[in-house]
Amino acid sequence: MSEAFDLSMPWWQYVLRACVVYFVLLAMIRVSGKRTMGQFTSFDMLLIVLLGNAVQNALLGTDTSIGGGLLLAGTLMALNWGIGFVTARNDRIERALEGVPVVLARDGHVFHEVLRRELVSRADFHKAMRENDCADVDHIALAMLETNGHITLLKRGS
């Protein structure tokens, strides 16, 4: 039973491994685009499960102890809290990590090149129109891809 609590490496290596994996995955997710996090499909769930499995050894190495797992969990939670704390207080860091909203359409004109660059399909755009009770592109005053991946539509005044 004592081996369940014995760490296979020094505590600071767990913290270092957690930091490296956290920031590398954060960068990978950021590079993948806003729509990755905004639309959570079955493919995204599969990706998350596989990512967790893929980085498990990078985090734990050969350790299977309870202490190592709890130390990693605490480190990852602290990193996540710290990033939230910093981004809430620093606009430049928030823009770097979260991005900025992007204009997809304005005054009835859809910017198709922006849709392609941001990986927004026409089907996704039309779905957002339906969700906002907007029957025609001409009725759009402004369509924004928010930093969380959702599309916000403002209709023109009637």
C-alpha positions in Angstrom: 0.0 0.0 0.0 2.9 2.4 0.7 3.9 2.3 -3.0 0.6 3.9 -3.8 1.9 7.1 -2.2 5.6 6.9 -3.2 6.6 9.3 -6.0 8.8 7.9 -8.8 10.5 11.3 -9.3 11.0 14.5 -7.4 7.9 16.6 -6.9 9.2 19.5 -9.0 9.4 17.2 -12.1 5.7 16.7 -11.9 5.1 20.4 -11.7 7.5 21.1 -14.6 6.0 18.3 -16.8 2.5 19.7 -16.1 3.5 23.2 -17.0 5.2 22.2 -20.3 2.2 20.0 -21.3 -0.3 22.6 -20.3 1.3 25.4 -22.3 2.0 23.3 -25.3 -1.6 22.1 -25.5 -2.8 25.6 -24.9 -0.8 26.8 -27.8 -2.0 24.0 -30.0 -5.6 24.7 -29.2 -5.1 28.4 -29.8 -3.5 27.8 -33.2 -6.4 25.4 -34.2 -8.8 28.3 -34.3 -11.9 29.7 -32.5 -14.3 27.2 -34.1 -12.5 24.3 -32.5 -13.7 25.3 -29.0 -17.0 26.8 -30.1 -18.5 23.7 -31.6 -18.2 20.7 -29.5 -18.9 17.6 -31.7 -18.4 13.9 -31.2 -15.1 14.3 -33.1 -14.0 17.0 -30.5 -14.9 14.6 -27.6 -12.8 11.9 -29.3 -9.9 14.4 -29.7 -10.1 15.3 -26.0 -10.0 11.7 -24.9 -7.1 10.9 -27.2 -5.2 14.0 -26.2 -5.6 13.0 -22.5 -4.3 9.6 -23.3 -1.5 10.9 -25.5 -0.1 13.3 -22.8 -0.6 10.9 -19.9 2.9 9.5 -20.1 4.4 12.9 -20.7 2.8 14.0 -17.4 3.3 10.9 -15.2 6.2 9.1 -16.8 6.2 5.7 -15.1 4.6 6.9 -12.0 1.3 5.4 -10.9 1.1 6.8 -7.4 -1.9 8.6 -5.9 0.4 11.4 -4.8 1.8 11.9 -8.3 -1.7 12.0 -9.9 -2.9 14.4 -7.2 0.1 16.6 -7.5 -0.4 16.8 -11.3 -4.1 17.5 -10.9 -3.4 20.3 -8.4 -0.7 21.8 -10.7 -3.0 21.8 -13.7 -5.9 23.3 -11.8 -3.5 26.0 -10.4 -2.2 26.7 -13.9 -5.7 27.0 -15.3 -6.7 29.4 -12.4 -3.5 31.4 -12.9 -4.2 31.8 -16.6 -7.7 33.0 -15.9 -6.4 35.4 -13.2 -3.8 36.9 -15.5 -6.1 37.2 -18.6 -8.8 38.9 -16.5 -6.3 41.6 -15.6 -4.2 42.0 -18.7 -5.8 42.8 -22.0 -2.7 42.0 -24.1 -2.3 38.6 -22.6 -6.0 38.0 -23.0 -5.9 38.9 -26.7 -2.8 36.6 -27.2 -4.5 33.6 -25.5 -8.1 34.1 -26.3 -7.9 36.0 -29.6 -10.3 38.8 -30.7 -13.7 38.7 -32.2 -13.7 38.6 -36.0 -16.3 40.2 -38.3 -17.8 37.6 -40.6 -20.5 39.8 -42.3 -21.5 43.5 -42.3 -24.4 45.3 -43.8 -25.7 42.2 -45.8 -22.3 41.3 -47.2 -20.7 38.0 -46.0 -16.9 37.9 -46.0 -16.3 34.5 -47.5 -12.5 34.7 -47.3 -12.8 35.4 -43.5 -15.2 32.4 -43.2 -12.6 30.2 -44.8 -9.7 31.5 -42.8 -11.6 31.1 -39.5 -12.8 27.6 -40.5 -16.5 28.5 -40.4 -18.5 26.5 -42.9 -21.4 28.1 -44.8 -23.7 25.6 -43.1 -22.5 26.8 -39.7 -23.1 30.4 -40.7 -26.6 29.6 -42.0 -27.3 27.7 -38.8 -26.4 30.9 -36.8 -28.7 32.9 -39.1 -31.6 30.5 -38.3 -30.9 30.5 -34.6 -31.1 34.3 -34.7 -34.3 34.3 -36.8 -32.5 35.9 -39.7 -34.0 34.7 -43.0 -31.7 36.5 -45.4 -28.1 37.7 -45.5 -29.4 41.1 -46.5 -31.0 41.4 -43.0 -27.6 41.1 -41.3 -26.2 44.3 -39.8 -23.2 42.6 -38.2 -22.1 39.0 -37.8 -19.2 38.3 -35.4 -17.2 35.1 -34.6 -16.7 35.5 -30.9 -13.5 34.3 -29.1 -15.5 31.4 -27.7 -16.3 30.2 -31.2 -20.0 31.2 -31.3 -21.4 33.4 -34.0 -23.3 36.5 -32.9 -25.7 38.1 -35.4 -27.2 41.6 -35.2 -30.0 42.2 -37.6 -30.7 45.4 -39.4 -33.5 47.6 -38.0 -36.8 46.9 -39.7 
